[in-house]
Amino acid sequence: MDSSKKHSLDEIQDPIVTVINEALKKYPHLEKIIPQCTPRSKLHFDQFKGEIPKSRKHEISESKIYEVLLGSGESKQFSCQLSFLESLLTKYPEYCTKSFGQQLVGAFFSHYLEIEIYDNLRECGYDPLIDPDIIPNLKNSTKADFKINQSGHDIFIEVVSPRLPLDEELMFEEKPKMRFFEDSERNDTFNKIYKEYSHHFKPFEPRYNSPTLIILDKTYSMGLSEVLGSLDLSRIYSEYEFPDYFIGILDRTRYNKDLIYKVLKRPRPTRFYLNPGYVDHHTLIPELFRRFIHFTAISG
């Protein structure tokens, strides 16, 4: 994620606080759900828990919403994302909550992606349930990101936005060796997808066997969004074992960061990688494609 200004994770100065809070006033719904910036606020969320060298924090830690507000005066990407977010908060009051505001404060891009996908699902005619328990009424049940209903079947959806491991983030260069990073992207992405399945769903088998879909989006992932070339996700099924209720992986094509403000409101081309072991695709898959008219291909 680019910013027109670079700052450390340390406390910020009063003039910067003023700029941020003045920018926040332009977005009344957003202003309702996030606290005003103070000198004790942070501009970045350290996803690696303090392991990043201080000299690299602005490069590989994720922006909190305060940095996005700070950069919105000079960055077309940031200003357009904030405007689009404001429109979605107006459109979906279920997201215009202090709880979601705190998530945006914690790590902007990860949670911005959540409401964007929610909007995609609604535009496709679904009525998604947010953060559903995968086993209702079970105290220790994990939650998926969304649940939709199609043809009388509940479909659980988990959103995955992978990023490179820390050691590879630190190695990333302006002109990396493509072969190395293509391999890194493949290995890390496959591992991340399988970990999400293993964490959320696998522990509750065989009681849990509902149709399950993973949406993969690398748009806001540092490092990975810079790697050129496409990743053949169909190969994951020969390397990892998924259950027969796992429908597949829906890979949303990432934005070109320089054009992001031009395409925010457009459906994105999406490739779907069907799990060859999925047992009920004749019932659900055709309807999935009728709803998601912006799908461009099916693989597997």
N, C-alpha and C positions, 0 to 999 in steps of 0.2 A: 504494500500500500504506500503510495507516494504522498508526501506532504510538502508544501512549499517551504516549510520551516522545519528544522530539526531541533528537538529538545530532548533532554535526558529524562529519566524516570523520577528525578528529584523534584522538590517543590518548585512551583512556578511563581513568577513575579506578578505583582499587582497590575501593571499595565496589560499583561497578557490575559489575566483574569477578566479585566474590563472588556477586552476585545471579544473574548469567548462569550460572556454574558450578553453583550450587545448583539452578537450573532444569534444567540438563543432566542431573543425576543422576536425574531422573524418567523418562528415556528411555534405558534401558540399551543398546539396539542402536545408537541414535544416538551415545551416548557412546563406543562402540567405534570409530566411524569418523571422528569429528571431534576435533581437539585441543582441550584446555581453553582458555578465553579467557584472555588476558593483557593487561596495560596497553598492549601494542603492537598488539593486535588492532584491526581496524576494524569498524565497525558497518554501513557502506554500501559498495556497489560502484558506482564512478563509471563508468557506461556511456558517458559522453561524454569520458572521458580528460582530466579536469582542466579542462574548459571551462565547467563550471557555476559560477556565482557562489557563493561560500561561504555566503551568506545563504539560498540555495535548495537546498543539497545534500540536506537532510533531506526535501525535497518530491519531488525528481525523480530521485534516485539510487536504485538498487535495494537493498533490505535484504539484508545477509548474514545467515546463520543466527543470529549472536550478537544482533542486534537483535530477531529474532523470539523468541528465548529470553528476552531482557530484557522484552519486551512481553507475554509469555505470561501473566504474573500478572494483568494487567488487561484484556487483549484476548481476547475469546471466540474471535475468528477465529484468532488465532495459536495459542492453546492447543489448539484442535480440529485445526488443520492439523498441529501437532507430534504429537498423539496418533495421527492418521491416518497420518502418515509413519512413526511407530514401528511401527504395525501392518503397514504395507507392507514395512518392512525385515525384520520377523519372517517375513512371508509369502514374501518373495522374497530369499533369501540372495545371489543374484547382484547385488543392489544394495547389500548390506550390506558395502561395501568402502571402504577408505580413499580410493580414487580417487574414488568417488562422494561421499564425505564432503568431499573438497576442492572438488568442484563446488558443494556446498551452502554451503560457507564462502564461495566466490567470489561467488555470486549465488543466493540461496535460491529465489526464486519460479520462475525459469526452469527450474531443475533439479527442483524439486518437481513441476512440470508434467510433466516427462519420466516420472517414476515413476508418476504418476497415470494417464497415457495408457497406459503399459505394463500397469498393472492393468486398465484398460478392455479392452485387447486380449486379455489372458488370460481375463478374464471372458466375453469373446465367443467363447472356444474356440480362440484362436490361440496359437501358441508363438513369440513374436517373438524374432528375433535382434537383439541390441543393437549399434549402431554397425557395421553391416556395410559392407565395401568394396563399392562399386557395380560395380567391375571386380575380381573376385578375382585375387590374385597379381600385381596391377599396383602397382608401387612408389609411384607418385604418385596412386593412386586416391583420390578423396574418399569420405567415408562418409555414408551416410544415417543417420537416427535409428533406424529399425527395418526389418526385413524379415520378412514373413509369407509363408506358402505357402497358396494356395487353389486347389483344382481343378487341382493340378499346376503352377500358375504362381507364381513368386516375385513378390511385390508389395513395392516399396520405399516407405517412408513417411518423409516429412520433416515435422517439426513447426515451425510458424511462429507466433511470438508477437510481433507487431509493436508498435512504439511510435512516438509522434510524433517528428519531427525536433526537435533542440534548440531552434531558434528558436520553434517552435510550442509546445513544452513551457513555455518561458519566458513565452509570451503567455497561457497557459491561465488563466482566471479562475474564480472560484467559480460565476458564472452566465455562461458563455460564450455567444456568439452561435451558436446551433445550426447555422445554415446554413453558416457558415464552417468549423466543426469537422467537420461531416458531410462537406464537400468534402475537408478535410484528411485525415480518416480514410480516405475512399475512395481518394484519390490515393496516400497513403503505404502503405496496405495492399496495393493492387494492385502497387505498385512493389516492396514487400518480397517478395511472393509470387514475382514474376517474377525477382527477384534470387536467391532461394533456388534456383529451378529453374536459372537461368543458371550459378550457382556450382557446384552439386553434380552436375548431370547433362549440361547442354548441351555442355561441353568434350569429353565422351567419346562423343558421337554420331558416326557411326551405330553404333559398336560397342555402345554402351549403348542398348537399346531395350526394357527391361523395364517392365511396367506400374508406374506411379508415382502415388502419392497424396500430396497435401499436406493435413495437418490444421492448421487455423487455430484458434487459441485466444487471445482477447484478455483473458481473465480477470485476468491478473496484469500487464497492460501499463498503466503509468502514463498518465494522460491519456485514452487511448482507452477505458478501462473506464468513464470518466465520461460519454462522449458518448452521448446518447440516440438511439434509432432503430436500425433494422436496415440493414445494408449489402447491396445487391443484387450479390452476387459474380458472377452470371452475365454481367454487363457486361464482366468482365475479358477474356472470349474475343473480344470485338469490338475490344479495344484492344491486346491482346498476342497474339503467335502462339505456341502451344504445340504440341509434336509429337503424333503420333497415338498414342504409347504413354502419354501423360499422361492418367490416368483422370479426375481432377477434384479438387475442393477440398471437404473435409469441414469444415464450420464448426460447431464446438462452441459452443453457446449459453453465454455467460458467466454466472457467478454474480452475483447481487446481493450485494455485499460484506457487507451487513448480515445476510444469511441464509446465508452460506457454510457456517457450521458445521452447518446443518440439512440440507444437501444433499450433503455431501462423499461420502457412500457411495452416492448414488443415480446411476444413469445419467442423463446430461444430454440433453435434446432436441437433435438435431443435424440440420442441413440439408446436403444433399449437392448440389453444383453440378457436374453432369456436363459434361466437355469434349465439345462437339458433334463434335469431330474424332476422338475416341477410337474405335479401329477394332474393339475386341473386347468391347464391353460386354454382348453377349448371353451370353457365357460367364461373366464374372466378376461383373457388377453384381448379378444376382439373388441370388447367394450372399452377396455383401457385405451385402445387406439382410436376408437370413435370419439372418446372424450378429449384425449390429448392430441388434438389435430395438428399440433406443431411437431409431433414426432416425425423424424425423417427416415429412420431405418430400424430394422430389427435384426439382431445378431444372435447366433447360438441355435 
